[in-house]
Amino acid sequence: MKKYSTQMQAAKLGINTPQMQQVAAKEQVDIDWLREQVAQGSVVIPANIGHTSLSPEGVGCGLRTKINVNLGVSKDAFCYDAEMAKAQAAIRMGTAAIMDLSNYGKTHEFRQKLIQCSTAMIGTVPVYDALGFYEKELLEISAEEFLNVVEEHGKDGVDFVTIHAGINQHTAEVFERNPRLMNIVSRGGSLMYAWMRLNNRENPFYQYFDDLLQICRRYDLTLSLGDAMRPGGIHDSTDASQIQELLVLGELTKRAWAQDVQVMIEGPGHMSISDIAANVKLEKKLCHNAPFYVLGPLVTDIAPGYDHITGAIGGAIAAANGADFLCYVTPAEHLRLPTMEDMKEGIIAAKIAAHAADLAKGIKGAWEWDYRMSTARQELDWETMFNEAIDPIKARTYRESVQTEVEHSCSMCGKMCAIRTINKLRDGDQPGDSK
């Protein structure tokens, strides 16, 4: 008979769960150390009791930086088969998590199929689903109905849910007293702000937070406390609204931990490179070292079509300074629902950012990967280079796209390849030989 309801409760009781054992093996860390991090809340293992196909991952202090892929249908693009194909491709490419952001049509059916087949953890934003679930206008949805949608997602097997509980009446007042260029760009945040103002009531996720925690305990549903006030442009970063919400999220984190509910904190958004390190440190301080889950951050506003690059730059800096979880950004950000190719580019960019950060943080195994690649390059061992590449298919395609005069060189340098020259000298051969 299981003696715990959640991973955090088990950790506090000194129990090493099967999920902890799997994560410890993947990360090559001591399981007792890992259990202590889960007990303290600095590591989460999102693992709904109903997600039986899950290969669990840990997110947080001392572990590899994880990446998340967003997908799902909208009213303008609602091919569920295409989204399922994207999910399967994302899993093959090694994403740790998939967030289903569907907000139109048969979301329940798609979500169930996704959870049944996904080894990656699944996240959702239940408030997106509420309007379609009840077929009501936002104004007409009750506080109880919002909570019931979270319950439905928990029953389905969702591992973590984004809940915008930090935009309470006081946060909204701070926002109204401190005008922004971009106002509120969080979709879930804007819906909760509108609901509060239309009904002249407190945010139900804040008012009934204890009821929300009971739902999370029933399914071991990890809370990803959403950043409703994240900056949507460089101009608005690190302003009063963003910081006020972070203060509220810190309080809610401690309340969740008291009920053995795991918590992640979501973060910005758009911000200058010069602000990123301070923002990570601030979140870790105000939210008691809870894992930090960031969108980007995007380090400039001027690159539509290339925001996988702006996001990767920001993500690498954020994770190197302590962020734990990167939400990928695709070239389609701000422009359209991502295609399969957009998704792949976004995944690769985010994986590069995450690995670059892991090198900076000294995460176990990160340095060895680069060492293997450098060794293969030194030996001009192309097959091993392809195998070690973060995108083996692209690496091989580029290499084989031009026939080379010299067997082991690339078409850029030919006989003048620096590695080839030194290798030949050390082997007693003439650098000019055609071999």
C-alpha positions in Angstrom: 0.0 0.0 0.0 1.5 3.3 -1.1 2.1 5.6 2.0 2.3 8.9 0.1 0.2 11.1 -2.2 2.9 13.1 -3.9 6.5 13.0 -4.7 7.2 15.8 -2.2 5.3 14.0 0.6 7.3 10.8 -0.1 10.6 12.8 -0.1 9.7 14.3 3.3 9.0 10.8 4.6 12.4 9.6 3.4 10.9 7.4 0.7 12.7 6.9 -2.5 10.0 6.6 -5.1 10.4 4.7 -8.4 10.3 8.1 -10.2 13.1 9.4 -8.0 15.1 6.3 -8.7 14.7 6.8 -12.5 15.6 10.4 -12.3 18.7 9.7 -10.2 19.9 7.2 -12.7 19.3 9.5 -15.7 21.1 12.4 -14.0 23.9 10.3 -12.5 23.2 11.8 -9.0 22.9 10.3 -5.5 19.3 9.4 -4.9 19.4 10.5 -1.2 20.6 13.9 -2.4 17.9 14.0 -5.0 15.2 13.0 -2.4 16.3 15.9 -0.2 16.0 18.4 -3.0 12.5 17.2 -3.8 11.6 17.5 -0.1 12.9 21.1 0.0 11.1 22.0 -3.2 14.3 22.9 -5.2 13.7 20.0 -7.5 10.3 18.8 -8.9 9.4 15.5 -10.5 6.1 16.2 -12.3 4.5 12.7 -12.5 0.7 12.5 -12.4 -0.3 9.1 -10.9 -2.4 8.5 -14.0 0.4 9.1 -16.6 1.5 5.5 -16.9 3.6 6.0 -20.1 5.8 8.7 -18.5 9.5 8.5 -18.3 10.0 10.9 -15.4 12.3 13.8 -15.4 13.6 16.0 -12.6 13.6 19.8 -13.0 15.6 22.0 -10.7 18.9 22.7 -8.8 21.8 20.5 -9.8 20.1 18.7 -12.7 20.3 19.1 -16.5 18.4 22.0 -17.9 15.2 20.7 -19.4 13.2 22.0 -22.4 9.5 22.2 -23.1 7.7 22.2 -26.4 4.4 24.1 -26.8 1.8 22.7 -29.3 -1.9 22.4 -29.7 -4.7 23.6 -31.9 -6.5 26.9 -32.3 -9.6 28.0 -34.1 -7.5 29.1 -37.1 -5.4 26.0 -37.2 -7.1 22.9 -35.8 -5.6 19.7 -37.3 -5.2 17.4 -34.4 -3.3 14.8 -36.5 -0.6 17.4 -37.3 -0.3 18.3 -33.7 0.0 14.7 -32.7 2.7 14.2 -35.3 4.6 17.2 -33.9 4.3 15.7 -30.4 5.7 12.4 -31.5 8.6 14.1 -33.3 9.3 16.3 -30.3 9.6 13.2 -28.1 12.0 11.6 -30.6 14.1 14.7 -30.5 14.4 14.4 -26.7 12.1 17.1 -25.3 11.5 16.6 -21.6 8.0 18.1 -21.7 5.1 19.0 -24.0 2.6 21.7 -23.1 -0.8 21.2 -24.8 -2.1 24.7 -25.3 -5.1 23.6 -27.4 -8.1 26.0 -27.0 -10.5 24.9 -29.7 -12.5 21.7 -30.5 -12.2 18.3 -28.9 -9.4 19.2 -26.5 -10.3 16.5 -24.0 -9.9 13.7 -26.6 -6.7 15.0 -27.9 -5.2 15.5 -24.4 -6.1 11.9 -23.4 -4.4 10.5 -26.6 -1.4 12.6 -26.0 -1.0 11.5 -22.4 -1.5 7.8 -23.3 1.4 7.8 -25.8 3.8 10.4 -24.3 6.9 9.4 -22.4 7.5 13.2 -21.9 5.7 15.0 -19.1 2.6 16.8 -20.2 1.6 20.3 -19.1 -1.6 22.3 -19.8 -3.2 25.7 -19.0 -6.6 24.7 -17.8 -8.0 28.3 -18.1 -7.6 28.0 -21.9 -9.9 25.0 -21.9 -12.6 26.5 -19.7 -14.3 28.6 -22.4 -14.7 25.7 -24.8 -15.4 23.2 -22.0 -18.4 25.0 -20.7 -19.3 26.8 -24.0 -19.8 30.0 -22.0 -18.6 33.5 -22.2 -15.7 34.3 -19.8 -18.0 36.5 -17.6 -20.4 33.6 -17.0 -17.8 31.0 -15.8 -17.9 30.5 -12.0 -15.0 30.1 -9.7 -16.1 26.5 -9.0 -16.1 25.8 -12.8 -12.5 27.0 -13.2 -11.4 24.6 -10.4 -13.4 21.8 -12.0 -11.5 22.2 -15.2 -8.2 21.7 -13.3 -9.7 18.6 -11.8 -10.6 17.2 -15.3 -7.0 17.8 -16.4 -5.7 16.0 -13.3 -8.0 13.1 -14.0 -6.7 12.9 -17.5 -3.1 12.4 -16.3 -1.6 15.9 -16.9 1.7 16.2 -15.0 1.8 20.0 -14.5 -0.6 22.8 -14.9 0.0 26.5 -15.4 -2.2 28.4 -13.0 -2.2 32.3 -13.0 -2.8 32.7 -9.3 -0.4 35.6 -8.7 -2.5 38.1 -10.5 -4.8 38.9 -7.6 -6.7 42.1 -6.9 -3.6 43.8 -5.4 -1.4 42.8 -8.4 -4.0 44.2 -10.7 -4.1 47.5 -8.9 -0.3 47.7 -9.1 -0.6 47.1 -12.9 -3.3 49.8 -13.2 -1.2 52.4 -11.3 2.0 51.6 -13.4 1.1 51.8 -17.1 2.9 49.5 -19.5 3.7 49.7 -23.2 2.5 46.1 -23.9 0.0 45.8 -21.0 -0.7 42.1 -20.3 0.6 39.7 -22.9 0.0 36.4 -21.1 -3.1 34.8 -22.6 -4.1 33.1 -19.3 -3.2 36.2 -17.3 -5.3 38.5 -19.5 -8.3 36.1 -19.1 -8.0 36.1 -15.3 -7.6 39.9 -15.2 -10.6 40.3 -17.4 -12.7 37.9 -15.3 -11.8 39.8 -12.2 -12.7 43.1 -13.6 -15.9 41.9 -15.3 -17.1 40.2 -12.1 -15.6 42.7 -9.6 -14.2 39.6 -7.7 -10.9 38.1 -6.6 -9.1 35.7 -8.9 -10.6 32.3 -8.0 -7.3 30.5 -8.2 -6.0 32.9 -5.6 -9.1 33.0 -3.4 -9.6 29.3 -3.4 -5.9 28.3 -3.6 -6.3 25.7 -0.8 -9.0 24.0 -2.8 -6.7 24.0 -5.8 -4.0 22.4 -3.7 -6.3 19.5 -2.7 -6.9 18.8 -6.4 -3.1 18.8 -7.0 -2.6 16.3 -4.1 -5.2 13.9 -5.5 -3.3 13.4 -8.7 0.3 14.5 -7.8 -0.3 17.4 -10.1 2.7 19.9 -10.1 1.8 23.6 -10.0 3.5 25.8 -12.5 2.7 29.2 -11.1 2.1 31.3 -14.2 3.7 34.7 -14.9 0.6 36.7 -15.9 2.6 39.9 -15.6 5.6 38.8 -17.6 7.0 41.5 -19.9 6.0 41.3 -23.5 8.5 43.8 -24.6 11.9 45.0 -23.5 10.4 48.3 -22.3 8.3 46.6 -19.6 10.8 44.2 -18.1 11.5 44.1 -14.4 8.7 46.6 -13.6 6.4 47.0 -10.6 3.7 44.6 -11.9 6.2 41.8 -12.6 7.8 42.1 -9.2 4.5 42.3 -7.4 3.3 39.1 -8.9 6.6 37.4 -8.0 6.1 38.4 -4.4 2.7 36.8 -4.4 4.0 33.6 -6.1 6.6 33.3 -3.3 3.9 33.3 -0.7 1.8 30.7 -2.7 4.9 28.5 -3.1 5.2 28.1 0.7 1.5 27.4 1.0 1.7 24.7 -1.6 4.8 23.1 0.0 2.9 22.9 3.3 0.4 20.7 1.5 3.2 18.6 -0.2 2.4 20.0 -3.6 5.3 20.5 -6.0 5.8 24.0 -7.5 7.6 25.6 -10.4 7.7 29.3 -11.0 7.2 30.7 -14.6 9.3 33.7 -15.7 9.8 36.3 -18.4 9.2 37.0 -21.2 11.1 39.7 -23.0 14.1 41.4 -21.4 17.5 42.9 -22.1 20.5 40.6 -21.6 21.6 42.9 -18.8 18.5 42.1 -16.8 18.5 38.3 -17.0 20.9 37.3 -14.2 19.3 39.6 -11.7 15.8 38.3 -12.6 16.9 34.7 -12.0 18.5 35.6 -8.7 15.4 37.5 -7.7 13.1 34.6 -8.4 15.3 32.2 -6.6 15.3 34.5 -3.5 11.6 35.5 -3.5 10.3 32.0 -4.4 12.6 30.1 -2.0 14.7 28.4 -4.7 11.7 26.8 -6.4 12.6 25.6 -10.0 12.4 28.5 -12.5 10.7 27.9 -15.8 11.4 30.7 -18.4 10.0 31.5 -21.8 13.1 32.5 -23.6 13.7 35.2 -22.4 13.7 37.0 -25.7 16.6 39.5 -25.6 15.3 41.8 -28.3 11.8 42.6 -29.8 13.0 43.2 -33.4 13.4 39.7 -34.8 10.1 38.1 -35.9 10.9 35.0 -37.8 14.1 34.6 -35.8 12.9 34.5 -32.3 14.2 30.9 -31.8 17.6 32.7 -31.8 16.6 35.6 -29.5 15.1 33.0 -27.2 18.1 30.7 -27.2 20.4 33.6 -26.4 18.3 34.6 -23.4 17.7 31.0 -22.4 21.4 30.2 -22.3 22.1 33.2 -20.1 19.1 32.5 -17.8 19.9 28.8 -17.3 23.6 29.6 -16.8 22.5 31.8 -13.9 20.2 29.2 -12.4 17.0 28.9 -14.4 16.1 25.2 -14.6 13.5 24.8 -17.4 13.4 26.5 -20.8 10.2 26.8 -22.8 11.3 26.7 -26.5 10.7 29.5 -28.8 10.2 28.9 -32.5 10.8 31.1 -35.6 6.9 31.4 -35.7 6.7 33.2 -32.4 4.4 36.3 -32.7 3.5 35.2 -36.3 1.6 31.9 -36.5 1.0 28.5 -35.1 4.4 26.7 -35.6 4.8 24.1 -38.3 6.7 20.9 -37.9 9.8 22.6 -39.3 9.3 25.6 -37.0 9.1 23.2 -34.0 12.2 21.3 -34.9 14.2 24.6 -35.2 12.9 25.7 -31.9 13.8 22.4 -30.2 17.4 22.5 -31.5 17.9 26.1 -30.5 16.5 25.4 -27.0 18.6 22.3 -26.6 21.8 24.2 -27.6 20.9 26.9 -25.0 20.3 24.3 -22.3 23.5 22.4 -23.0 25.5 25.6 -23.1 24.1 26.5 -19.7 24.9 23.0 -18.3 28.5 23.4 -19.3 28.6 26.7 -17.4 26.9 25.1 -14.4 29.2 22.1 -14.3 26.3 19.6 -14.7 27.6 16.0 -14.7 28.0 14.6 -18.2 27.8 17.9 -20.0 31.6 18.4 -20.5 32.1 14.8 -21.6 29.7 15.3 -24.6 31.8 18.2 -25.9 35.0 16.2 -25.2 33.8 13.3 -27.4 33.0 15.7 -30.2 36.4 17.4 -30.0 38.1 14.1 -30.0 36.2 13.0 -33.1 37.1 16.3 -34.8 40.8 15.9 -33.9 40.7 12.5 -35.5 38.6 13.7 -38.5 36.2 10.9 -37.6 33.1 12.1 -39.4 30.8 9.3 -38.4 31.4 9.9 -34.7 30.9 13.6 -35.3 27.6 13.0 -36.9 26.6 10.6 -34.0 27.6 13.2 -31.4 25.9 16.2 -33.1 22.8 17.7 -31.5 21.2 17.3 -35.0 22.9 14.4 -36.7 20.7 14.6 -39.8 21.5 18.2 -40.6 25.2 17.7 -39.8 25.4 14.7 -42.2 23.4 16.5 -44.9 25.7 19.6 -44.9 28.8 17.5 -44.9 27.6 15.3 -47.9 26.2 18.1 -49.9 29.5 18.9 -51.6 32.0 16.3 -52.9 35.4 17.0 -51.4 38.8 16.6 -53.2 40.5 15.4 -50.0 38.7 12.5 -48.4 38.7 13.6 -44.7 38.6 17.4 -45.2 35.5 19.5 -45.6 34.8 21.6 -48.7 35.7 24.8 -46.8 39.4 24.1 -46.3 40.4 21.1 -48.4 44.1 20.3 -48.2 44.5 23.4 -46.0 42.6 21.9 -43.2 44.4 22.8 -40.0 43.7 19.6 -38.2 44.8 17.5 -41.3 48.0 19.5 -41.6 49.1 19.0 -38.0 48.0 15.3 -37.9 50.1 14.6 -41.0 53.2 16.4 -39.6 52.9 14.4 -36.4 52.5 11.2 -38.4 55.6 12.0 -40.5 53.7 12.6 -43.7 53.6 15.5 -46.1 50.7 17.9 -45.5 50.2 18.3 -49.3 49.4 14.6 -49.9 46.1 14.0 -51.4 45.1 11.4 -48.8 
